[in-house]
Amino acid sequence: MSDIPFDQVDKNAVSDETLEFVRVNCLMELSSLYATRMFLRDFQGNPDFCQFQSIWYFEEMRHYLVLREYLKVFGAEPDFESLDEFDTDLKPAPWPNTLAMHWCGELRLGRWYLQWSKAAPEPVLKQVYKHIADDEFRHAQAYEDFMERALAEDPSLLLPFANASKWMLVNPQGDKHPTTYGAGSADGQAVTDRIDGYEDMQGWIQESVPDEVERGLEIRILKTLSRLSGTQLQSRSDLVRLTLSLQEEASMPPPTPNPSV
């Protein structure tokens, strides 16, 4: 917080539309609370990952707090008494899929925040979004490290990692961040379903994030999966073929032992 000069915010450079964008964005960052509960529940067998969550949660909640502090300058910060309206429980899910989805999700968010930093009309907001982008990229690298470590122990995890990554890349429009995906919650409602104005923000995201940003994400994911799988992946079609091949291998019965040996 001490890195951000909130007393230097140029109020004249911030439109009502920008302020509304920041308000919805601020509330979206609350989803890290619900995601942390999910991680600690579903990753109980991985103490190193659970310990990392103390860092991830602190830094993700810092995003909510810094955006809230920015809104305070305008007297537009969310009401603390209404925050429990956004609380949700995420359904249990296989941890490998969750890990890969969050890896892709953090890479995507890092690119979004970097884009918003470049486009922000107000200098302090540019700085805030650049700090958040740096956090998201660092988190993505940490998730990638955990994926690589898991694959070293169990190579069969490549299939769920590849499948989850494929899902995150196909049809990226709309809500593709795992902690705000409606189907993953206990009541079928995403955090974003509870935030007034989120539909408008979806439109702003599509307008503010050019296609080449999503293409850059795809290239980054395919490059990493190429390294992890030992297979050159240059397109989503290559990724689909890889998952089909891995599924076929997984469905093959184990070889019958030779009784003469």
For each residue, the residues with C-beta under 8 A, 3 or more apart:
1: 4 62 65 66 69
2:
3: 127 131
4: 1 66 69 70 124 127 128 131
5: 8 9 124 127
6: 9 69 70 72 73 124
7:
8: 5 123 124
9: 5 6 14 70 73 122 124 125
10: 13 14 122 123 124
11: 14 73 74
12:
13: 10 121 122 123
14: 9 10 11 18 19 74 121 122 125
15: 18 19 121
16: 19 20
17: 20 21
18: 14 15 21 22 120 121 122 125
19: 14 15 16 22 23 71 74 76
20: 16 17 23 24 197 200
21: 17 18 24 25 201 204
22: 18 19 25 26 67 70 71 125
23: 19 20 26 27 71 76 78 197
24: 20 21 27 28 195 197 198 200 201
25: 21 22 28 29 67 201
26: 22 23 29 30 64 67 68 71 77 78
27: 23 24 30 64 78 86 191 195
28: 24 25 31 180 191 192 195 198 201
29: 25 26 32 60 61 63 64 67
30: 26 27 33 34 64 83 86 191
31: 28 34 35 86 177 179 180 191
32: 29 35 36 56 57 60 61 63 64 179
33: 30 36 37 57 61 87
34: 30 31 37 38 87 88 89 90 179 191
35: 31 32 38 39 60 90 102 178 179
36: 32 33 39 40 53 56 57 60
37: 33 34 40 41 89 90
38: 34 35 41 42 89 90 98 179
39: 35 36 42 43 49 50 53 56 98
40: 36 37 43 44 50 53
41: 37 38 44 92
42: 38 39 92 93 94 95 98
43: 39 40 46 49 50 53 95
44: 40 41 50
45: 95
46: 43 49 50 95 146
47: 50 51
48: 51 52 146
49: 39 43 46 52 53 146
50: 39 40 43 44 46 47 53
51: 47 48 54
52: 48 49 55 56 142 146
53: 36 39 40 43 49 50 56 57
54: 51 57 58
55: 52 58 59
56: 32 36 39 52 53 59 60 139 142
57: 32 33 36 53 54 60 61
58: 54 55 61 62
59: 55 56 62 63 135 139
60: 29 32 35 36 56 57 63 64 135 139
61: 29 32 33 57 58 64 65
62: 1 58 59 65 66 135
63: 29 32 59 60 66 67 132 135
64: 26 27 29 30 32 60 61 67 68
65: 1 61 62 68 69
66: 1 4 62 63 69 70 128 131 132
67: 22 25 26 29 63 64 70 71 128
68: 26 64 65 71 72 77 78
69: 1 4 6 65 66 72 73 77
70: 4 6 9 22 66 67 73 124 125 128
71: 19 22 23 26 67 68 74 76 77 78
72: 6 68 69 75 76 77
73: 6 9 11 69 70
74: 11 14 19 71
75: 72
76: 19 23 71 72
77: 26 68 69 71 72
78: 23 26 27 68 71 82 83
79: 82 83
80: 83
81:
82: 78 79 85
83: 30 78 79 80 86 87
84: 87
85: 82 194
86: 27 30 31 83 191 194 195
87: 33 34 83 84
88: 34 185 186 187 189 190 191 194
89: 34 37 38 185 186
90: 34 35 37 38 93 179 184 185 186
91: 184 185 186
92: 41 42
93: 42 90 97 98 184
94: 42 97 98 160
95: 42 43 45 46 98 99
96: 99 100 150 157 160 161 164
97: 93 94 100 101 160 163 164
98: 38 39 42 93 94 95 101 102 164 178
99: 95 96 102 103 143 146 147 150 161 164
100: 96 97 103 104 147 160 161 162 163 164 165 168
101: 97 98 104 105 164 167 168 178
102: 35 98 99 105 106 143 178 179
103: 99 100 106 107 140 143 144 147 165
104: 100 101 107 108 164 165 168 169 217 221
105: 101 102 108 109 168 176 177 178 179
106: 102 103 109 110 136 137 139 140 143
107: 103 104 110 111 136 137 140 217 220 221
108: 104 105 111 112 168 172 176 177 214 217
109: 105 106 112 113 136 177
110: 106 107 113 114 133 134 136 137 140
111: 107 108 114 115 133 209 213 214 216 217
112: 108 109 115 116 133 205 209 213
113: 109 110 116 117 129 130 132 133 136
114: 110 111 117 118 129 130 133
115: 111 112 118 119 208 209 210 213
116: 112 113 119 120 129 208
117: 113 114 120 126 127 129 130 133
118: 114 115 126
119: 115 116 208
120: 18 116 117 125 126 129
121: 13 14 15 18 125
122: 9 10 13 14 18 125 126
123: 8 10 13 126 127
124: 4 5 6 8 9 10 70 127 128
125: 9 14 18 22 70 120 121 122 128 129
126: 117 118 120 122 123 129 130
127: 3 4 5 117 123 124 130 131
128: 4 66 67 70 124 125 131 132
129: 113 114 116 117 120 125 126 132 133
130: 113 114 117 126 127 133 134
131: 3 4 66 127 128 134 135
132: 63 66 113 128 129 135 136
133: 110 111 112 113 114 117 129 130 136 137
134: 110 130 131 137 138
135: 59 60 62 63 131 132 138 139
136: 106 107 109 110 113 132 133 139 140
137: 106 107 110 133 134 140 141
138: 134 135 141 142
139: 56 59 60 106 135 136 142 143
140: 103 106 107 110 136 137 143 144
141: 137 138 144 145
142: 52 56 138 139 145 146
143: 99 102 103 106 139 140 146 147
144: 103 140 141 147 148 224
145: 141 142 148 149
146: 46 48 49 52 99 142 143 149 150
147: 99 100 103 143 144 150 151 157 161 228
148: 144 145 151 152 228
149: 145 146 152 153
150: 96 99 146 147 153 154 157
151: 147 148 154 155 157 158 161 228
152: 148 149
153: 149 150
154: 150 151 157
155: 151 158
156: 159 250
157: 96 147 150 151 154 160 161
158: 151 155 161 162 228 229 246
159: 156 162 163 243 246 247 250
160: 94 96 97 100 157 163 164
161: 96 99 100 147 151 157 158 164 165 225 228
162: 100 158 159 165 166 225 229 239 242 243 246
163: 97 100 159 160 166 167 243
164: 96 97 98 99 100 101 104 160 161 167 168
165: 100 103 104 161 162 168 169 221 225 239
166: 162 163 169 170 236 239 240 243
167: 101 163 164 170
168: 100 101 104 105 108 164 165 172 176 221
169: 104 165 166 172 217 218 221 236 239
170: 166 167 236
171: 174
172: 108 168 169 176 214
173: 206
174: 171 202
175: 180 181 182 190 192 202
176: 105 108 168 172 181
177: 31 105 108 109 180 181
178: 35 98 101 102 105 181 184
179: 31 32 34 35 38 90 102 105 184 191
180: 28 31 175 177 190 191 192
181: 175 176 177 178 184 185 190
182: 175 185 188 189 190 192 193
183: 188
184: 90 91 93 178 179 181 190
185: 88 89 90 91 181 182 188 189 190 191
186: 88 89 90 91
187: 88
188: 182 183 185
189: 88 182 185 193 194
190: 88 175 180 181 182 184 185 193 194
191: 27 28 30 31 34 86 88 179 180 185 194 195
192: 28 175 180 182 195 198
193: 182 189 190 198
194: 85 86 88 189 190 191
195: 24 27 28 86 191 192 198
196:
197: 20 23 24 200 201
198: 24 28 192 193 195 201 202
199: 202 203
200: 20 24 197 203 204
201: 21 24 25 28 197 198 204 205
202: 174 175 198 199 205 206
203: 199 200 206 207
204: 21 200 201 207 208
205: 112 201 202 208 209
206: 173 202 203 209
207: 203 204
208: 115 116 119 204 205
209: 111 112 115 205 206 213 214
210: 115 213
211: 214 215
212: 215 216
213: 111 112 115 209 210 216 217
214: 108 111 172 209 211 217 218
215: 211 212 218 219
216: 111 212 213 219 220
217: 104 107 108 111 169 213 214 220 221
218: 169 214 215 221 222 236
219: 215 216 222 223
220: 107 216 217 223 224
221: 104 107 165 168 169 217 218 224 225
222: 218 219 225 226 233 234 235 236 238 239
223: 219 220 226 227 233
224: 144 220 221 227 228
225: 161 162 165 221 222 228 229 233 239 242
226: 222 223 229 230 231 232 233
227: 223 224 230
228: 147 148 151 158 161 224 225
229: 158 162 225 226 233 242
230: 226 227
231: 226 238 242
232: 226 238
233: 222 223 225 226 229 238 239 242
234: 222 238
235: 222 238 239
236: 166 169 170 218 222 239 240
237: 240 241
238: 222 231 232 233 234 235 241 242
239: 162 165 166 169 222 225 233 235 236 242 243
240: 166 236 237 243 244
241: 237 238 244 245
242: 162 225 229 231 233 238 239 245 246
243: 159 162 163 166 239 240 246 247
244: 240 241 247 248
245: 241 242 248 249
246: 158 159 162 242 243 249 250
247: 159 243 244 250 251
248: 244 245 251 252
249: 245 246 252
250: 156 159 246 247
251: 247 248
252: 248 249
253:
254:
255:
256:
257: 261
258: 261
259:
260:
261: 257 258
